[in-house]
Amino acid sequence: MITLRPSGSRGHADFGWLDTRHTFSFGDYFDQEQTQFRALRVLNEDRVQAAKGFGTHGHRDMEILTWVLSGALEHRDSLGTHGVIHPGEAQVMSAGTGIRHSEFNASAAEPVHFLQIWILPERAGLIPRYDQVAFSEGDLRNRLRLIASPDGREGSVKVFQDVNVSVARLDADREVSAAILPGRAGFLQVATGAISLNGVAMHAGDGARIEGEPSIVVAASSPSELLFFDLA
């Protein structure tokens, strides 16, 4: 069964410096039917204006994954980490027992567009940590490339949960497929472009819960970028 979460049905807030859309309940947006999907707790699509961002704030007991679609995002945290995240780079932060961080648009002229993903950890009280891995265009082009996993295999970033996250950048008329093992589920988010998921049309900003399907086939009708979550 494929259950669509159309882009326009998401929570939305526009603060001027930040335009944000929430697939699941977040901040002042609450929908009792959209609180999480398995371990996937937050999937926010954020656009931050030039030289603006999120000031220093804290988190606990959450695996936080960031995927930049365009622009660049500057990160600082209480571990002493300082870096810039670009498209094609997966950043993960385990909040664990507590971490403070800030995220700012690294450009003084251009907006940054990114997805912020929160995954519930396998247990509370993890040691806070940070990691960032870059993937080449060839890694992502016309294939599902693993970017996050519980064991860090294939050069992906490690998350402390039984979740595998893959990204594909598809040319028009190209397709990718993936198996879903019994007892597991999937979530697919279209970041850009237009695709069909097992024959169901989806567009930029749309998401879909995938349950009871043994596999998926994603076909792009235009150049597209998508994220696929394989969930226990």
C-alpha positions as MATLAB code, in Angstrom:
seq = 'MITLRPSGSRGHADFGWLDTRHTFSFGDYFDQEQTQFRALRVLNEDRVQAAKGFGTHGHRDMEILTWVLSGALEHRDSLGTHGVIHPGEAQVMSAGTGIRHSEFNASAAEPVHFLQIWILPERAGLIPRYDQVAFSEGDLRNRLRLIASPDGREGSVKVFQDVNVSVARLDADREVSAAILPGRAGFLQVATGAISLNGVAMHAGDGARIEGEPSIVVAASSPSELLFFDLA';
ca = [
       0.000    0.000    0.000;
       1.256    3.446   -0.921;
      -0.120    6.361    1.105;
       0.673    9.755   -0.376;
       1.598   12.784    1.680;
       1.080   15.570   -0.895;
       3.384   18.558   -0.656;
       0.508   20.966   -0.103;
      -0.846   19.023    2.870;
       2.329   19.473    4.918;
       2.641   21.915    7.767;
       3.979   25.285    6.616;
       5.476   28.350    8.240;
       7.111   31.402    6.667;
       9.199   33.574    8.983;
      10.680   35.701    6.214;
      14.220   34.431    6.724;
      12.954   30.814    6.851;
      10.336   29.080    4.722;
       9.739   25.615    6.172;
       7.432   22.693    5.428;
       6.860   19.798    7.825;
       5.931   16.275    6.761;
       5.417   15.334   10.420;
       4.301   17.321   13.470;
       6.966   19.842   14.416;
       7.103   23.067   16.416;
       3.726   24.805   16.335;
       2.406   22.398   13.689;
       0.605   19.346   15.078;
      -1.381   16.670   13.255;
      -2.196   13.590   15.295;
      -2.241   11.535   12.086;
       1.257   12.735   11.145;
       3.432   12.478   14.237;
       6.036   10.056   12.849;
       6.427    6.973   10.663;
       8.200    4.186   12.495;
      11.572    5.669   13.540;
      11.277    8.595   11.108;
      10.241   11.468   13.369;
      10.953   14.691   11.423;
      11.265   15.465    7.719;
      11.447   19.222    7.207;
      12.106   21.007    3.926;
      13.769   24.320    4.761;
      14.727   27.333    2.675;
      16.895   29.837    4.534;
      17.688   33.281    3.173;
      21.238   34.548    2.657;
      23.304   35.064    5.830;
      20.406   33.878    8.036;
      20.008   30.724   10.075;
      19.297   28.902   13.305;
      21.159   30.306   16.310;
      22.760   28.072   18.909;
      20.226   25.674   20.427;
      20.216   22.251   22.024;
      18.996   18.729   21.266;
      18.966   15.399   23.109;
      18.398   11.778   22.110;
      17.898   12.194   18.367;
      19.783   11.184   15.217;
      19.772   14.313   13.021;
      20.597   13.974    9.335;
      20.961   16.940    6.966;
      20.879   16.751    3.158;
      21.464   19.978    1.208;
      19.689   20.356   -2.144;
      21.159   23.707   -3.210;
      23.375   26.333   -1.623;
      25.579   25.692    1.402;
      24.899   25.346    5.136;
      27.453   26.273    7.809;
      27.511   24.147   10.974;
      29.034   24.758   14.422;
      28.499   22.687   17.557;
      29.540   22.232   21.180;
      31.875   19.386   20.178;
      34.058   21.974   18.472;
      32.978   20.939   14.986;
      32.871   23.613   12.291;
      32.132   22.852    8.655;
      30.063   23.657    5.596;
      27.605   21.191    4.058;
      27.156   21.245    0.268;
      24.861   19.288   -2.070;
      25.973   15.663   -2.213;
      27.217   15.657    1.393;
      25.434   13.786    4.187;
      25.803   15.254    7.660;
      24.768   13.329   10.767;
      24.695   14.481   14.360;
      23.864   12.206   17.294;
      22.409   14.487   19.941;
      22.567   11.761   22.599;
      23.129   13.088   26.111;
      23.053   16.630   24.767;
      24.580   18.792   22.081;
      24.282   22.463   21.141;
      24.683   23.647   17.569;
      23.917   26.380   15.047;
      23.165   26.155   11.327;
      23.507   29.222    9.080;
      23.327   29.874    5.376;
      26.990   30.018    4.342;
      26.268   32.511    1.551;
      25.732   36.251    1.862;
      23.914   36.317   -1.480;
      22.063   33.056   -2.205;
      19.437   31.026   -0.289;
      20.102   27.495    0.919;
      17.552   24.688    0.410;
      17.874   21.527    2.479;
      16.102   18.640    4.176;
      16.415   18.164    7.922;
      15.668   14.620    9.055;
      15.277   13.392   12.629;
      15.419    9.676   13.381;
      14.577    8.251   16.806;
      17.709    6.523   18.174;
      17.838    2.889   19.188;
      18.407    3.963   22.795;
      18.700    7.077   24.920;
      21.949    8.395   26.360;
      24.269    7.951   23.385;
      27.558    9.851   23.316;
      27.110   12.946   21.101;
      29.010   12.803   17.807;
      29.251   14.381   14.360;
      30.129   13.017   10.937;
      29.990   14.240    7.342;
      30.560   12.266    4.129;
      30.700   13.552    0.538;
      29.308   11.577   -2.396;
      30.277   12.230   -6.001;
      27.810   12.979   -8.771;
      28.596    9.547  -10.180;
      27.692    7.966   -6.832;
      24.197    9.448   -6.997;
      23.380    9.564  -10.706;
      20.683    7.119  -11.872;
      21.074    4.774   -8.911;
      19.956    4.532   -5.306;
      23.078    5.327   -3.288;
      23.155    4.490    0.410;
      24.030    7.636    2.390;
      23.110    6.564    5.959;
      22.887    3.160    7.624;
      23.156    1.497   11.054;
      26.583    0.046   10.257;
      28.102    2.749    8.069;
      28.528    0.324    5.192;
      29.457    1.382    1.671;
      30.916    4.622    2.994;
      27.601    5.893    4.381;
      27.282    7.850    7.616;
      26.300    5.782   10.649;
      22.986    6.269   12.435;
      22.118    4.505   15.666;
      18.852    3.020   14.399;
      17.811    0.254   11.987;
      17.180    2.708    9.155;
      18.819    2.860    5.730;
      18.632    6.109    3.771;
      19.396    6.226    0.041;
      19.456    9.074   -2.479;
      19.026    9.004   -6.263;
      19.428   11.753   -8.836;
      17.560   10.544  -11.878;
      17.686   11.784  -15.434;
      14.356   11.965  -17.264;
      13.074    8.538  -18.321;
      15.446    6.668  -15.998;
      14.322    4.402  -13.176;
      15.613    2.682  -10.049;
      14.204   -0.157   -7.969;
      14.613   -1.542   -4.455;
      13.357   -4.541   -2.509;
      11.565   -4.134    0.825;
      12.031   -7.119    3.126;
       9.040   -8.622    4.982;
       8.194   -6.688    8.120;
       9.921   -3.532    6.934;
       8.425   -0.391    5.415;
       9.586    2.452    3.232;
       9.152    6.186    2.946;
       9.954    8.053   -0.249;
      10.430   11.813   -0.457;
      10.634   13.626   -3.788;
      13.072   16.487   -3.304;
      12.968   17.836   -6.863;
      11.353   16.881  -10.174;
       8.547   14.433  -10.899;
       8.457   10.653  -10.649;
       6.124    7.688  -10.456;
       6.329    5.276   -7.528;
       4.964    1.859   -8.500;
       2.841    3.732  -11.017;
       1.686    6.456   -8.603;
       2.564    9.978   -9.777;
       4.530   12.183   -7.356;
       6.025   15.663   -7.605;
       8.554   17.795   -5.731;
       7.677   17.976   -2.038;
       5.450   14.886   -2.093;
       6.138   11.979    0.238;
       4.744    8.465    0.439;
       4.484    5.773    3.095;
       5.139    2.341    1.605;
       3.719   -0.627    3.508;
       3.145   -4.222    2.448;
       4.955   -3.749   -0.866;
       7.735   -6.262   -1.662;
       9.567   -3.759   -3.830;
       9.446   -0.317   -5.398;
      10.123    0.974   -8.883;
      10.732    4.708   -9.231;
      10.622    6.168  -12.748;
      11.491    9.815  -13.411;
       9.443   11.866  -15.885;
      11.835   14.816  -15.470;
      15.247   15.254  -13.835;
      14.564   14.397  -10.200;
      16.184   13.903   -6.808;
      14.635   11.609   -4.221;
      15.320   10.079   -0.820;
      14.256    6.554    0.113;
      14.043    5.424    3.743;
      14.093    1.689    4.473;
      12.619    1.343    7.979;
      12.433   -1.508   10.494;
];
